Amino acid sequence: MARPVDSAAAVTPRHYLMCRPTYFAVEYAINPWMDPAAGVDRARAVRQWEGLRDLYRSLGHRVSEIAPIEGLPDMVFAANGALVVDGRVYGARFASAERTPEGPAYLDWFRKAGYTEVREPKHVNEGEGDFITLDDVVLAATGFRTEAAAHQEAERLLGRPVVTLQLVDPRFYHLDTALFALSGDQVAYYPGAFSEGSCRVLRALYPDALLATEEDAAVLGLNAVCDGRNVVIAAEATALAGRLRALGLEVHPVELDELRKAGGGAKCCTLELRGASE
């Protein structure tokens, strides 16, 4: 059974980086969610994204924005652009040619924003899409996008232990589609997204984790953002929302179905800047 959270604990304001979906489209298919023939409503995607950004601000968090670039329709998924821990920036090196230019674009933003420890990666990785930072460890996934060698590269830069997990279901091609942090030492995840060996690792590390169902995961319910008290989650993940409330968390459902056409949800749109430069 999942461990209840301390709902009275103070929430430290977070700093997030986001990218407006000005040029959002589904023009290619690099994951099972994407169907170029289905089309998208860009204006609706922008409204949904604005709702997410405004929600963060209403919860007391700071949001910075990186300018979107024409021709990079997936740049809205800012979480993939880097991993930032203690002010150190580990950049992204995308697996697909379609997204490759996003890596340098995000690194350029960090340099201009005053970050001094910015690492251009040697190995393929997709930022916070495949790295989730907790108090004492960074969970990192491989299997579809990020190379295992990137885990060691990140560990050397960040000076934190990195635990490798194997993803096995192509619907959950990034770690942040299958697992999110409830606190600095607790997670929620969908076991079916991971190899049996990785499930054993997760059970050992988080014996009281919240285990989500396939129905939760299938609407990207685990692509969620939690600040320790508030959880921003896909509106369709109603069962998961109920279980989170039962743990003492405040749940904030958001409509992001337009962006889900490209395989993204709230977390995909949100890159946390830990130890951010001012």
Buried (B, 14 or more C-beta within 10 A) or exposed (E): EBBEBEEEEEEEEBBBBBBBBBBBBBBBBBBEBBEEEEEBEBEBBBEBBEEBBEBBEEBEBEBBEBEBBEEBBBBBBBBBBBBBBEBBBBBBBBBEEBBEBBBEBBBEBBEEBEBEBBBEBEBBBBBBBBBBBBEEBBBBBBBBBBBBBBBBBBBEBBEBEBBBBBBBBEBBBBBBBBBBBBBEBBBBBBBBBBBEEBBEBBEEBBEEBBBBBEBBBBBBBBBBBBBBBBBBBBBBBBBBBEBBEEBEBBBBBBBBBBBBBBBBBBBBBBBBBBEBBE
